[in-house]
Amino acid sequence: MDLDVFVTTHRAEWARLEQLCGRRRLTGAEADELVDLYQRVASHLSQVQSTAPDPLLVGRLTSLVARARSAVTGARSAGWRDAGRYFAAGFPAALYRTRRWWVPTALASLALVAVVAVWVATDAHVRAAIAAPGQIREMTRPGGEYEAYYSSHPASSFAAQVWTNNAWAAALCLVGGVFLGLPVLYALVVNVVNLGIGVGVMASAGRLGLFLGLLLPHGMLELSAVFVAAGLGLRLAWTVIDPGPRTRAVALAEEGRAIIGTIVGLTAVLLVSGVLEAFVTPSSLPTWARIGIGGLAEALFLAYVFVVGRRAFRAGHVGDVEAADRADELPVAA
C-alpha cells in the first residue's frame, strides 16, 4: 500500500471525524455521520496496522478512533452530581448493607477495651510493665501528656494531622482485607489495646472522668469510622475466601469498588471527627457540652446509616458505582 496516497485519499474523512468529536452537541444527521466515519476510520487503522504500520500514523488514528468511540458510546465523566448521589444514597447504603460485619466488630472491640482497661486499672504489676511509676504519674497528672496532647499544636494544623493519620489508617484497614484480613486484625487489636491501656492508666490515677471528657467528644465518631473500616476489611477478606455464587474475580471487583467509595466516605466522616478533636475537645466548654456535641455527631452518623442507608438499600443501592459505569457481566449459575 502506498502510504502517501492512502493518507491523501482519507485525510478529509479523518479531519471531519475529528471535527465531529470536538462538538458538544450533534444533530441527528451529524450523529449518523459520526458513527459512519468512526467505522470507516477504525477500518483505516486496521489496514495501516496490517500493511504499512507507520508509528506516527498508527498513533494518530488510534487516538482518533478512541475519541470517536467515546463520542459514539456516550462516555461520561464523574462530576459533583455523582458525588452528591453517592453521599445521599450509595455511601449510607454501603454502610447499612455491611452492618452485620462492622457492628459486631465494634461491640467486640469495645468489650476488649473494657477488659484491658479493668486489667490495667486493677493490677499494679501490669502498669509497671507498661511504664515506670514516675512516667505514669507524668502522663496522668493535671496538664500531663494525655491532657496536653490536645492543645500542643494550633487547632487547624492539629485537625489536618489527625484527619490525615486517621484516614490513612482507615484506608489500610479497608484494603488490608485482600490479605485475608490479617493486617486489619493487627491494626484493630493494636488500637483497641492502646485505648484500653489509656483508660486503665487514667482510671488508676482517679482521672477517668477527665480522660473520657477528652476522648468522647471526638472519639465516638472516630471509633465508629475505625470499626466500619475494620468490619468492611474483614468482609473483603471473607469475600476472598468465599465469594459465594459469584466468581472470585467478579466478587472482588464488586466489593473492591464499594471499598474504594467507602474510603472516600469515611474520609469525610473522619474530617468531622478531626475538627471535633481539634476545636471541641480542648475547648473551654464544660465537659457535658463537649460530650454532648460528640454525642450529637455520633447520633447523626447512626441516623445517616440506619435511616438514610436503610431507605437507600431498599431502593436498590449497594454502594457500587453506577450501573452505566460498570462492565457488563455474564450470568453465573447459583
DOPA-284055 format. One line per field, with one value per residue (C-alpha): x, y, z; residue in three letters; residue number from 0. Coordinates in steps of 0.05 Angstrom, whole numbers, plus 5000, padded with zeros to 4 digits. Each point is the difference from the previous one (the first is absolute). Layout:
<sites>
u [X, ...]
v [Y, ...]
w [Z, ...]
type [ala, ...]
seq [NUM, ...]
</sites>
This chain:
<sites>
u [5000, 5026, 4995, 5002, 4943, 4960, 5009, 4982, 4937, 4973, 5026, 4934, 4962, 5047, 4995, 4925, 4998, 5045, 4955, 4938, 5035, 5015, 4927, 4959, 4933, 4984, 4939, 4970, 5034, 5067, 4993, 4988, 5060, 5042, 4983, 5014, 5067, 5019, 4990, 5039, 5059, 5003, 5005, 5055, 5038, 4996, 5026, 5059, 5018, 4999, 5033, 5042, 5006, 5028, 5006, 4979, 4939, 4980, 5005, 4958, 4945, 5000, 4988, 4946, 4964, 5002, 4970, 4947, 4983, 4990, 4954, 4961, 4990, 4984, 5056, 4992, 5044, 4982, 4980, 4973, 4931, 5029, 5034, 4934, 4963, 5053, 4996, 4924, 4990, 5061, 5043, 4945, 4974, 5069, 5005, 4931, 5012, 5063, 4974, 5003, 5076, 5018, 4948, 5026, 5071, 4983, 4968, 5058, 5051, 4965, 4996, 5075, 5012, 4961, 5038, 5069, 4979, 4976, 5063, 5046, 4961, 4998, 5069, 5061, 5046, 4969, 5009, 5072, 5011, 4971, 5043, 5038, 4957, 5032, 4982, 4928, 4994, 5027, 4949, 4940, 5014, 4960, 5029, 5038, 5012, 4928, 4970, 5053, 4995, 4937, 5028, 5072, 4991, 4958, 4929, 4999, 5066, 4981, 4934, 5036, 5051, 4946, 4957, 5058, 5023, 4931, 4980, 5064, 4988, 4928, 5023, 5052, 4946, 4955, 5052, 5033, 4941, 5031, 5055, 4949, 4986, 5065, 5023, 4929, 5001, 5069, 4983, 4934, 5030, 5058, 4952, 4951, 5054, 5032, 4933, 4987, 5068, 4985, 4933, 5030, 5060, 4957, 4949, 5055, 5020, 4928, 4995, 4954, 4948, 5050, 5025, 4930, 4985, 5059, 4986, 4926, 4987, 5038, 5012, 4929, 4999, 5073, 4993, 4937, 5039, 5056, 4952, 4965, 5067, 5021, 4933, 5001, 5072, 4980, 4941, 5047, 5045, 4941, 4983, 5070, 4986, 4928, 4975, 4932, 4963, 5043, 5068, 5056, 5022, 4929, 4990, 5066, 4985, 4932, 5024, 5064, 4961, 4956, 5062, 5031, 4936, 4997, 5071, 4977, 4938, 5038, 5051, 4943, 4976, 5071, 5005, 4942, 5033, 5066, 4965, 4967, 5066, 5036, 4947, 4950, 5041, 5051, 4949, 4979, 4929, 4976, 5010, 4926, 4996, 5061, 4975, 4931, 5028, 5037, 4937, 4959, 5051, 4997, 4924, 4998, 5049, 4958, 4936, 5036, 5016, 4938, 4947, 5028, 5042, 4943, 4954, 5054, 5017, 4927, 4998, 5054, 5064, 5059, 5058, 5027, 5012, 4942, 4977, 5018, 5072, 5006, 5022, 4948, 5003, 4982, 4947, 5027, 4963, 4983]
v [5000, 5069, 5037, 5070, 4985, 4968, 5061, 5048, 4960, 4996, 5064, 5037, 4944, 5001, 5075, 4997, 4946, 5041, 5060, 4961, 4971, 5070, 5023, 4998, 4994, 4964, 4999, 4934, 5001, 5017, 4943, 4952, 5029, 4991, 4927, 4988, 5036, 4964, 4933, 5022, 5028, 4937, 4961, 5048, 4988, 4925, 5007, 5042, 4954, 4938, 5027, 5063, 5010, 5070, 5018, 5073, 4983, 4941, 5045, 5055, 4953, 4961, 5065, 5022, 4933, 5001, 5070, 4980, 4937, 5043, 5047, 4943, 4960, 5062, 4996, 5047, 5027, 5001, 5067, 5033, 4971, 4930, 5017, 5028, 4937, 4956, 5036, 5003, 4926, 4958, 5012, 4992, 4939, 4968, 5012, 4972, 4939, 4982, 5013, 4926, 5006, 5066, 5001, 4934, 5026, 5062, 4961, 4951, 5056, 5040, 4937, 4990, 5073, 4988, 4937, 5032, 5063, 4961, 4957, 5060, 5040, 4944, 4968, 5041, 4948, 5011, 5075, 4990, 4959, 5057, 5056, 5020, 5030, 5069, 4998, 4980, 5058, 5047, 4975, 5004, 5063, 5064, 5030, 4935, 4965, 4975, 5068, 5042, 4957, 5036, 5070, 4990, 5026, 5054, 4974, 5004, 4963, 4950, 4986, 4989, 4953, 4959, 4996, 4977, 4947, 4972, 4999, 4963, 4949, 4989, 4991, 4948, 4963, 4998, 4980, 4951, 4953, 4975, 4968, 4955, 5054, 4990, 5073, 5021, 4958, 5024, 5073, 4992, 4963, 5049, 5060, 4967, 4977, 5070, 5031, 4950, 5016, 5074, 4991, 4953, 5044, 5062, 4961, 4975, 5073, 5020, 5043, 4957, 5055, 5049, 4947, 4984, 5074, 5006, 4936, 4997, 5067, 4976, 4927, 4975, 5020, 4983, 4930, 4989, 5014, 4954, 4944, 5009, 4997, 4937, 4966, 5013, 4977, 4935, 4993, 5009, 4946, 4952, 5016, 4976, 4935, 4990, 5041, 4966, 4989, 5052, 4985, 5023, 5052, 5030, 4998, 5035, 5052, 5016, 5003, 5036, 5055, 5008, 5001, 5057, 5040, 4986, 5026, 5066, 5001, 4983, 5053, 5050, 4970, 5003, 5072, 5017, 4960, 5036, 5068, 4979, 4975, 5064, 5052, 4968, 4951, 5052, 5057, 5035, 4973, 4959, 4925, 4985, 5049, 4971, 4929, 5023, 5027, 4935, 4960, 5042, 4987, 4925, 5000, 5035, 4949, 4941, 5032, 5009, 4926, 4968, 5048, 5029, 4938, 4952, 5039, 5004, 4926, 4981, 5044, 4956, 5038, 4959, 5049, 4978, 5047, 5018, 4943, 5040, 5003, 4925, 4949, 4950, 4932, 4931, 4964, 4950, 4938, 5002]
w [5000, 4981, 5067, 4970, 4953, 5057, 5044, 4944, 4984, 5071, 5032, 4991, 5035, 5059, 5006, 4997, 5054, 5044, 4990, 5020, 5062, 5024, 4999, 5063, 4964, 4935, 4957, 4980, 4932, 5032, 5050, 4943, 4963, 5063, 5005, 4926, 5003, 5064, 4965, 4939, 5039, 5043, 4935, 4976, 5064, 4990, 4929, 5021, 5057, 4955, 4937, 5015, 5076, 5000, 5075, 4992, 4958, 5045, 5061, 4968, 4977, 5066, 5037, 4952, 5003, 5076, 5001, 4950, 5041, 5062, 4961, 4970, 5064, 5040, 5050, 5058, 5055, 5073, 5030, 5061, 4986, 5005, 5066, 5026, 4980, 5033, 5067, 4996, 4985, 4981, 5062, 5053, 4962, 5001, 5076, 5012, 4955, 5038, 5070, 5018, 4994, 5032, 5057, 5030, 4988, 5040, 5057, 5005, 4998, 5055, 5042, 4991, 5019, 5065, 5017, 4988, 5038, 5062, 4998, 4997, 5052, 5051, 4992, 5020, 4970, 4932, 5006, 5021, 4937, 4958, 5028, 5062, 5057, 4988, 4927, 5015, 5050, 4947, 4949, 5047, 5040, 4987, 4936, 4987, 4934, 4990, 5014, 4964, 4937, 4977, 5008, 4980, 4929, 4966, 4990, 4924, 4990, 5053, 4965, 4934, 5032, 5036, 4938, 4957, 5049, 5013, 4926, 4983, 5056, 4976, 4928, 5022, 5039, 4940, 4949, 5049, 4991, 4935, 5043, 5035, 5052, 5039, 4995, 5019, 5063, 5019, 4992, 5037, 5059, 5007, 5001, 5048, 5049, 5000, 5014, 5056, 5030, 4999, 5034, 5052, 5017, 5009, 5041, 5046, 5012, 5015, 4938, 4957, 4996, 4970, 4951, 4975, 4995, 4953, 4962, 4989, 4964, 4938, 5018, 4990, 4926, 4989, 5030, 4959, 4936, 5022, 5016, 4934, 4963, 5038, 4990, 4925, 4996, 5033, 4953, 4941, 5030, 5004, 4928, 4981, 5037, 4980, 4941, 5001, 4934, 4965, 4971, 5045, 4949, 4995, 5075, 5014, 4946, 5030, 5072, 4980, 4965, 5061, 5044, 4960, 5006, 5074, 5009, 4971, 5045, 5063, 4984, 5004, 5066, 5028, 4978, 5046, 5056, 4989, 5005, 5065, 5027, 4983, 5018, 5049, 5042, 5025, 5004, 5065, 4994, 5060, 4994, 4992, 4941, 4965, 5009, 4977, 4936, 4987, 5017, 4951, 4945, 5015, 5001, 4932, 4972, 5025, 4973, 4934, 4998, 5028, 4973, 4936, 4985, 5013, 4953, 4946, 5007, 4991, 4938, 4970, 5016, 5025, 4999, 4932, 4943, 4954, 4955, 4938, 5023, 5013, 4950, 4976, 5034, 4977, 5042, 5051, 5023, 5074]
type [met, asp, leu, asp, val, phe, val, thr, thr, his, arg, ala, glu, trp, ala, arg, leu, glu, gln, leu, cys, gly, arg, arg, arg, leu, thr, gly, ala, glu, ala, asp, glu, leu, val, asp, leu, tyr, gln, arg, val, ala, ser, his, leu, ser, gln, val, gln, ser, thr, ala, pro, asp, pro, leu, leu, val, gly, arg, leu, thr, ser, leu, val, ala, arg, ala, arg, ser, ala, val, thr, gly, ala, arg, ser, ala, gly, trp, arg, asp, ala, gly, arg, tyr, phe, ala, ala, gly, phe, pro, ala, ala, leu, tyr, arg, thr, arg, arg, trp, trp, val, pro, thr, ala, leu, ala, ser, leu, ala, leu, val, ala, val, val, ala, val, trp, val, ala, thr, asp, ala, his, val, arg, ala, ala, ile, ala, ala, pro, gly, gln, ile, arg, glu, met, thr, arg, pro, gly, gly, glu, tyr, glu, ala, tyr, tyr, ser, ser, his, pro, ala, ser, ser, phe, ala, ala, gln, val, trp, thr, asn, asn, ala, trp, ala, ala, ala, leu, cys, leu, val, gly, gly, val, phe, leu, gly, leu, pro, val, leu, tyr, ala, leu, val, val, asn, val, val, asn, leu, gly, ile, gly, val, gly, val, met, ala, ser, ala, gly, arg, leu, gly, leu, phe, leu, gly, leu, leu, leu, pro, his, gly, met, leu, glu, leu, ser, ala, val, phe, val, ala, ala, gly, leu, gly, leu, arg, leu, ala, trp, thr, val, ile, asp, pro, gly, pro, arg, thr, arg, ala, val, ala, leu, ala, glu, glu, gly, arg, ala, ile, ile, gly, thr, ile, val, gly, leu, thr, ala, val, leu, leu, val, ser, gly, val, leu, glu, ala, phe, val, thr, pro, ser, ser, leu, pro, thr, trp, ala, arg, ile, gly, ile, gly, gly, leu, ala, glu, ala, leu, phe, leu, ala, tyr, val, phe, val, val, gly, arg, arg, ala, phe, arg, ala, gly, his, val, gly, asp, val, glu, ala, ala, asp, arg, ala, asp, glu, leu, pro, val, ala, ala]
seq [0, 1, 2, 3, 4, 5, 6, 7, 8, 9, 10, 11, 12, 13, 14, 15, 16, 17, 18, 19, 20, 21, 22, 23, 24, 25, 26, 27, 28, 29, 30, 31, 32, 33, 34, 35, 36, 37, 38, 39, 40, 41, 42, 43, 44, 45, 46, 47, 48, 49, 50, 51, 52, 53, 54, 55, 56, 57, 58, 59, 60, 61, 62, 63, 64, 65, 66, 67, 68, 69, 70, 71, 72, 73, 74, 75, 76, 77, 78, 79, 80, 81, 82, 83, 84, 85, 86, 87, 88, 89, 90, 91, 92, 93, 94, 95, 96, 97, 98, 99, 100, 101, 102, 103, 104, 105, 106, 107, 108, 109, 110, 111, 112, 113, 114, 115, 116, 117, 118, 119, 120, 121, 122, 123, 124, 125, 126, 127, 128, 129, 130, 131, 132, 133, 134, 135, 136, 137, 138, 139, 140, 141, 142, 143, 144, 145, 146, 147, 148, 149, 150, 151, 152, 153, 154, 155, 156, 157, 158, 159, 160, 161, 162, 163, 164, 165, 166, 167, 168, 169, 170, 171, 172, 173, 174, 175, 176, 177, 178, 179, 180, 181, 182, 183, 184, 185, 186, 187, 188, 189, 190, 191, 192, 193, 194, 195, 196, 197, 198, 199, 200, 201, 202, 203, 204, 205, 206, 207, 208, 209, 210, 211, 212, 213, 214, 215, 216, 217, 218, 219, 220, 221, 222, 223, 224, 225, 226, 227, 228, 229, 230, 231, 232, 233, 234, 235, 236, 237, 238, 239, 240, 241, 242, 243, 244, 245, 246, 247, 248, 249, 250, 251, 252, 253, 254, 255, 256, 257, 258, 259, 260, 261, 262, 263, 264, 265, 266, 267, 268, 269, 270, 271, 272, 273, 274, 275, 276, 277, 278, 279, 280, 281, 282, 283, 284, 285, 286, 287, 288, 289, 290, 291, 292, 293, 294, 295, 296, 297, 298, 299, 300, 301, 302, 303, 304, 305, 306, 307, 308, 309, 310, 311, 312, 313, 314, 315, 316, 317, 318, 319, 320, 321, 322, 323, 324, 325, 326, 327, 328, 329, 330, 331, 332, 333]
</sites>
